[in-house]
Amino acid sequence: MTEHEGGPSARDLEEGRLLKELEAIHRTRHETLLHGSDDALVTHTKRMNELEHEYVRRHPQRAQTASRTRSGARARTSDES
C-alpha cells in the first residue's frame, strides 16, 4: 500500500474504508477551514480531493438526485419565485 503524508493512497483503499475516510474528512472540513493553519487547510483539501476523485472514478454511474443538478437547482429556484 502506498503511504503518503495524508494517509494511504485513496486508490489502495477498499470500498468500506474509502467511504469511512470520506465521511471523516467531510465531518472535519468546516473545523479545518475555520481554525486550521494554512498548511492544515492545504493538506486537508488535497486529501479530500484525492478521496472524492477516487470515489467518482469507481462510481461514474452513481445515482444523482435531480435537485442536485444545475437544471434541478434552476427549477427549484424558479418554483420558489
C-alpha positions as CSV (number, residue, x, y, z in Angstrom):
1,M,0.0,0.0,0.0
2,T,1.4,3.4,-0.9
3,E,1.7,5.7,2.0
4,H,2.0,9.5,1.8
5,E,1.5,12.5,4.0
6,G,-2.3,12.2,4.1
7,G,-2.6,8.5,4.7
8,P,-2.8,5.5,2.4
9,S,-3.4,6.2,-1.3
10,A,-7.1,6.5,-2.0
11,R,-6.7,4.1,-4.9
12,D,-5.4,1.5,-2.4
13,L,-8.4,1.7,-0.1
14,E,-11.1,-1.0,-0.1
15,E,-14.6,0.4,-0.6
16,G,-15.7,0.5,3.0
17,R,-12.5,2.2,4.1
18,L,-12.8,4.8,1.3
19,L,-16.4,5.6,2.5
20,K,-15.3,5.9,6.1
21,E,-12.4,8.2,5.1
22,L,-14.8,10.4,3.0
23,E,-17.2,10.6,5.9
24,A,-14.5,11.6,8.3
25,I,-12.9,14.2,6.1
26,H,-16.3,15.9,5.3
27,R,-17.1,15.9,9.0
28,T,-13.9,17.7,9.9
29,R,-13.9,20.1,6.9
30,H,-15.6,23.1,8.5
31,E,-13.5,23.0,11.6
32,T,-10.3,22.9,9.5
33,L,-11.5,25.8,7.4
34,L,-12.3,27.9,10.4
35,H,-9.5,27.0,12.8
36,G,-6.7,25.1,10.9
37,S,-3.4,26.6,9.8
38,D,-2.9,27.4,6.1
39,D,-0.8,24.2,5.9
40,A,-3.6,22.1,7.5
41,L,-6.2,23.5,5.1
42,V,-4.0,22.8,2.1
43,T,-3.3,19.2,3.3
44,H,-7.0,18.6,4.1
45,T,-8.1,19.9,0.7
46,K,-5.6,17.7,-1.2
47,R,-6.7,14.6,0.7
48,M,-10.4,15.4,0.3
49,N,-9.9,15.9,-3.4
50,E,-8.0,12.6,-3.7
51,L,-10.7,10.7,-1.9
52,E,-13.5,12.3,-3.8
53,H,-11.9,11.7,-7.2
54,E,-11.3,8.1,-6.3
55,Y,-15.0,7.7,-5.3
56,V,-16.1,9.3,-8.6
57,R,-13.6,7.1,-10.6
58,R,-15.1,4.0,-9.0
59,H,-18.7,5.1,-9.4
60,P,-19.1,7.0,-12.6
61,Q,-22.7,6.0,-12.9
62,R,-23.6,6.8,-9.3
63,A,-27.2,7.8,-8.6
64,Q,-27.7,11.6,-8.9
65,T,-30.6,13.4,-7.3
66,A,-32.3,15.7,-9.8
67,S,-32.3,18.6,-7.3
68,R,-28.5,18.4,-7.0
69,T,-28.0,19.1,-10.8
70,R,-27.9,22.5,-12.4
71,S,-31.2,22.0,-14.1
72,G,-32.8,20.8,-10.9
73,A,-31.5,23.8,-9.0
74,R,-32.8,26.2,-11.6
75,A,-36.2,24.5,-11.5
76,R,-36.2,24.8,-7.7
77,T,-35.3,28.5,-7.9
78,S,-38.0,29.3,-10.4
79,D,-40.6,27.4,-8.2
80,E,-39.6,29.5,-5.2
81,S,-40.1,32.8,-7.0
